Amino acid sequence: MRLLVGLVFVISGWSHAKDPVGRGQSIGMSPGFTRFLGVAELAGGLGVALGVLTQLAAVGLILIMLGAIQKKIFVWKTGFWGKHSDGWHYDLMMVVMCLVIATTGGGRYVLDGAVGY
């Protein structure tokens, strides 16, 4: 699960970071904030996938996803399922997966334990 969550956030973060102007326009954010969001998703995704500061990375990704849910519900007025695939069901699923990772410490195969965290 950590690898899947990490991969999703690394890919999403890369799309935010490589084109912050275009991506920022599509989500209604400034290019600077969009780049910050991209870097945060990249760092969190790598942390979760590689098992480095796993719980901190998972909590950070939860905060990002809660921000996305807030925007979809209160700003864009999107329902749970949305019109096509733009609902916030996917975001909630990522929150739950990150919550599992955060509360279990990421499982057995993490680098945190190898370096004494």
N, C-alpha and C positions, 0 to 999 in steps of 0.2 A: 504494500500500500504506500509506503514511503517513497518508493521509486516512481510510482504513478503520480502521486501528488506533486513530487518534486519536478517531474517532467512537465506536467501541465503548467506549473507556475514559471518554470524556466522559459518555456515557449511563449507564454503570455507576457512575461517580463521583457523578453527580447523584442517582442513586437512593440511594446510601449517605448523601450529605450532607443530602438533604431530609427523610429519615425515619430518623435514626440509631437510634432506639429499635426500631422495627419491623424494620428491616433487620438491626440488630445481633442481635436475637433469632433471626432466621432463619439467621444464620451463626455464632451462638454467640460473639459478641464484645460488649464493653461499648459503650454509645452513644458515649462519648468516642473510643474507638479507631475505631469505625465512621465517625464524622465525619472523623477524621484520614485514614482510608483513602479516604474519598470525596473529600476535598480533594486528596490526593496523586494519585488517579486523574484528577481533573479537570485538575490542573496538568500532569501527565505527558501526558495525552491532547491537551491544547491545545498543549503544547510540541512533541510529535511532529507533529501535524497542521499547525501553522503554521511549523514549522522553526525554532523558537527554543530554543536549548540542546538541540538534537535528540538528541544522543548521551546526554547526562545524563538527559534525560527518558526515553529508551528503556531505559537501565540501571535507572532507578527503577521503571519498569513491570515490568521483568524480575524485580526483587526482590519486588514485590507478587505477581506470578503464581507465583513460587517458593514464597511463603508460602501461597498458595491450594492449590498442589499438595501441599505438606507437610501441610496440614490435611486435605485429602481422602484422602491415602494413610494417614497415621499416626493421625489422630484419628477420622475418619469411616469409615475402612476401605473406601473406595470404590475400585473397580477402574478400570482404564484407560478402559473404555467406560461404566462405571457401570450402573445399572439402566435408566435411560431416557436422559436427556441430562446426567446429573449426574456423569459420569466426569471424569477429569482430562485427557482428550485435547484438549479445547478450550483449556485453560490452557497445555498444552505447545505448542500451535500458536501461541498468542499470544507465548510466550517466544521461539520461533524467529523469528517475524516481527519482534519487537523487537530480537532479536540481529542480524538482517540490517540493520535500520535503524541500530543502534548501530555496526556494523562498516563500514558504507558511508558513514557521516556523514549519512545521510538523503537522499542523492541530489543532483541538480543544483539543485533548487528549494527552497532553505532560506534563511531569513533570517540564519542564523549567518554565512554568507559575506558578506552585504551589510553587516553591522555589524562585521566584522573579527574574528570568533572563529575 
